[in-house]
């Protein structure tokens, strides 16, 4: 299923908050074979919007609540209360009805609460606004959790919680493999990296420990792929148990995931390096360039050279 995201930016939004939400989606679009998604940026008047650090950003179009049919992501900043108008509240209320889901980042929960759409829902907001939010909206079940999911609404506070929330949404929509890959890209801890417990292994509820260990081993053995038996042996499981874990949690066999991971890495290399197809084939565990080309075209529907930038 195709997934669209609309980022509505209000003046004073945080660049860090926006990046924490948008960059993981970009990574999923670039690396995940099964993810079909796009996004656009809107502002209230269609003009350039200025972030809290005084950087200007030009939108794709003007915000139109009638056109909001996908996932609406509202990014507000420190001055959200001064920006509330009757017209804006009405637009947010309409857009919330039309959207598949609504994400309120940083202080944007205030707008949803003003629109009345959070009544009866659990929600949170940036910690600096939490007490005022609780007092202003008694019909909202205010929480001090890092992020909250309630019905079609997801709310959170600062940038670090945005990343956690987006990774959970990626897992819900595109599966745990995509969430694992995205978290591995944006979360780095040298100590845990060294011990083999990296990426999504740091995140709660991202999969069983043995599966995450297997995914780490796959990522570390791209050039010389292991057999399923060897992979199972590395994580101290029987081959049958490992296959069941992959099937239950990722919906595919270890061999299929392993090959897709290698092909994703090949796509990255062809886009980001000047390596020859023969060199990329070697680095991704294929016997020769022709074997890589056949697999690549079968999975991506295009020849590998079509991805050269």
C-alpha positions in Angstrom: 0.0 0.0 0.0 1.2 3.5 -0.9 1.8 5.8 2.1 1.9 9.5 1.9 3.0 12.0 4.6 2.2 15.7 4.7 4.5 17.8 7.0 2.7 21.0 8.1 5.3 23.4 9.4 4.5 26.3 11.6 6.8 29.3 12.1 9.3 28.6 14.8 9.4 24.8 14.2 12.6 23.0 15.3 14.9 21.8 12.5 16.0 18.9 14.8 12.4 17.8 15.3 11.6 17.9 11.6 14.8 16.0 10.7 14.1 13.4 13.4 10.8 12.6 11.8 11.7 13.0 8.1 15.1 11.4 7.8 14.1 7.9 9.0 11.3 8.0 6.4 13.9 9.0 3.7 16.0 6.1 4.8 13.1 3.7 4.5 12.2 5.0 1.1 15.9 4.6 -0.1 16.7 1.2 1.4 13.5 -0.8 1.9 12.4 -2.9 -1.0 8.8 -3.2 0.1 8.2 0.4 1.2 6.2 2.6 -1.1 6.0 6.1 0.4 6.4 9.8 -0.4 6.0 13.1 1.5 5.5 16.8 0.9 5.9 19.9 3.0 3.1 22.5 3.4 2.8 25.8 5.2 -0.3 27.8 6.2 0.1 30.3 3.4 2.3 28.4 1.0 5.2 30.8 1.7 8.6 30.1 3.2 8.5 29.2 6.9 11.3 30.1 9.4 12.6 27.6 11.9 13.5 28.4 15.5 17.1 28.7 14.4 16.2 31.2 11.7 16.6 28.9 8.7 14.0 29.3 6.0 12.3 26.4 4.3 10.2 26.6 1.1 7.2 24.3 1.1 5.8 22.2 -1.8 2.4 23.9 -1.5 -0.1 25.7 0.7 -1.8 23.7 3.4 -5.3 22.6 2.4 -7.2 20.5 4.9 -9.4 19.2 2.1 -6.4 17.6 0.5 -5.2 15.9 3.7 -5.9 12.3 3.0 -2.7 10.6 4.3 -0.6 10.9 7.5 -0.6 14.5 8.6 2.5 15.5 10.6 2.2 18.9 12.4 5.4 20.4 13.5 5.0 23.4 15.8 7.5 25.4 17.9 7.8 27.5 21.1 5.2 30.2 20.0 2.4 27.8 19.2 -0.1 29.4 21.6 0.4 32.8 20.0 -0.3 31.3 16.6 -3.7 29.8 17.5 -6.6 31.4 15.6 -10.1 30.4 15.0 -9.3 29.8 11.3 -6.3 27.6 12.1 -8.2 25.6 14.7 -11.0 25.0 12.1 -8.5 23.9 9.5 -6.7 21.5 11.9 -10.1 20.0 12.9 -11.1 19.3 9.3 -7.7 18.0 8.4 -7.8 15.6 11.4 -11.0 14.2 10.1 -9.7 13.7 6.6 -6.3 12.2 7.6 -5.5 8.6 8.0 -3.5 9.4 11.1 -2.2 12.6 12.7 1.2 13.1 14.4 1.7 16.1 16.6 5.4 16.9 17.2 6.9 19.1 19.8 4.2 21.6 20.8 1.7 20.7 18.1 -0.5 18.8 20.5 -1.7 22.2 21.6 -3.3 22.8 18.2 -5.1 19.4 18.2 -6.4 20.1 21.7 -7.7 23.5 20.8 -9.5 21.8 17.9 -11.1 19.4 20.3 -10.0 16.3 18.5 -7.9 15.1 21.5 -10.9 15.1 23.9 -11.1 11.6 25.5 -7.6 10.7 24.1 -4.3 10.3 25.9 -1.7 12.7 24.7 1.6 14.4 25.6 3.4 17.6 24.6 6.9 19.2 25.1 7.8 19.0 28.7 7.9 22.9 29.0 4.2 23.0 28.1 3.0 20.0 30.0 1.6 21.7 33.1 -0.1 24.5 31.1 -1.5 21.9 28.7 -2.9 19.8 31.5 -4.6 22.8 33.0 -6.0 24.2 29.7 -7.4 20.9 28.4 -9.0 18.9 31.2 -10.8 16.6 28.7 -7.5 15.3 27.4 -5.8 12.5 29.3 -2.4 14.2 29.6 0.6 11.9 30.0 4.3 12.6 30.7 5.3 9.6 28.6 8.0 10.2 25.9 5.4 9.6 23.2 1.8 8.5 23.1 -0.4 6.7 20.6 -4.2 7.0 21.0 -6.6 6.2 18.2 -5.4 7.9 15.0 -3.3 10.3 17.0 0.4 10.1 18.0 1.9 12.9 20.1 5.3 13.5 21.5 7.6 16.2 22.9 11.2 16.9 21.9 13.4 15.6 19.1 14.7 12.4 20.7 11.2 11.2 21.4 10.2 12.0 17.8 12.8 9.6 16.5 11.5 6.8 18.8 7.9 7.5 17.8 8.7 7.5 14.0 10.6 4.2 14.4 7.5 2.7 16.0 5.3 4.0 13.2 7.8 2.6 10.6 7.6 -0.8 12.2 3.8 -0.6 12.3 3.5 0.4 8.6 6.5 -1.2 6.9 7.5 -3.9 9.3 10.3 -4.6 11.8 13.0 -5.1 9.2 12.5 -1.5 7.9 12.5 -0.2 11.5 15.6 -2.1 12.3 17.5 -0.7 9.3 16.3 2.9 10.0 17.3 2.7 13.6 20.7 1.2 12.8 21.3 4.2 10.5 20.4 6.9 13.1 21.3 5.4 16.5 24.9 4.7 17.3 26.4 3.6 20.5 30.1 2.5 20.2 30.1 0.3 23.3 27.0 -1.6 22.2 28.1 -1.6 18.6 31.3 -3.4 19.7 29.3 -6.0 21.6 27.0 -6.6 18.7 24.0 -5.1 20.3 23.5 -2.1 18.0 20.7 -0.3 16.1 17.3 -1.5 17.0 18.6 -3.8 19.7 18.7 -0.6 21.9 15.0 0.0 21.4 12.4 -1.8 23.4 9.9 -4.0 21.7 11.7 -4.1 18.4 11.9 -7.9 18.2 13.3 -10.8 20.1 16.9 -10.6 21.3 18.0 -13.7 19.2 16.4 -12.2 16.0 18.1 -8.9 16.6 21.4 -10.7 17.2 20.9 -12.5 13.9 20.2 -9.3 12.0 23.4 -7.8 13.4 25.4 -10.8 12.3 23.9 -10.5 8.8 24.8 -6.8 8.6 28.4 -7.7 9.6 28.7 -10.6 7.0 27.6 -9.1 3.7 30.7 -9.8 1.6 30.9 -13.5 2.7 27.3 -14.6 3.5 26.7 -17.3 6.1 24.4 -20.2 5.5 21.2 -20.4 7.5 22.8 -23.2 9.6 25.9 -21.1 10.3 23.7 -18.1 11.2 21.6 -20.2 13.6 24.8 -21.6 15.2 26.1 -18.1 15.8 23.0 -17.2 17.8 22.8 -20.5 19.6 19.5 -21.6 18.0 18.5 -24.6 15.9 18.0 -23.8 12.2 14.3 -24.6 12.5 13.9 -22.2 15.5 15.7 -19.4 13.7 13.5 -19.9 10.6 10.4 -19.7 12.8 11.6 -16.5 14.4 12.2 -14.9 11.0 8.8 -16.0 9.7 6.9 -14.9 12.8 8.6 -11.5 13.2 9.7 -10.5 9.7 7.4 -12.5 7.5 10.2 -14.1 5.5 12.9 -16.7 5.8 16.5 -15.9 7.0 17.8 -16.6 3.5 15.3 -14.2 1.8 16.1 -11.4 4.3 19.8 -12.0 3.9 19.6 -11.7 0.1 17.4 -8.6 0.3 19.8 -7.0 2.7 22.7 -7.7 0.4 20.7 -6.2 -2.6 19.9 -3.1 -0.6 23.5 -2.7 0.2 24.3 -3.1 -3.5 21.8 -0.4 -4.4 23.4 1.9 -1.8 26.9 1.3 -3.3 25.8 1.9 -6.9 24.2 5.2 -5.8 26.9 6.4 -3.5 30.2 5.1 -4.9 31.9 4.8 -8.3 32.6 1.1 -7.8 32.1 -1.2 -10.8 29.3 -3.7 -10.8 31.9 -6.4 -10.5 33.4 -4.8 -7.4 29.9 -4.3 -5.9 29.0 -7.9 -6.6 32.1 -9.0 -4.7 31.4 -6.6 -1.7 27.8 -7.9 -1.5 28.5 -11.6 -1.6 27.6 -12.4 -5.2 29.7 -14.8 -7.3 29.9 -12.4 -10.2 28.4 -9.2 -11.7 25.9 -11.2 -13.9 24.5 -12.9 -10.8 24.1 -9.6 -9.1 22.4 -8.1 -12.2 19.9 -10.9 -12.4 18.9 -10.7 -8.8 18.9 -7.0 -8.7 16.5 -6.7 -11.8 14.2 -9.4 -10.4 13.8 -7.6 -7.1 13.9 -3.9 -8.0 12.3 -4.2 -11.5 15.2 -2.2 -13.0 18.7 -3.0 -14.0 21.4 -2.0 -11.5 22.9 0.7 -13.8 19.5 2.5 -13.8 20.3 3.5 -10.2 23.6 5.2 -11.0 23.4 8.9 -10.0 
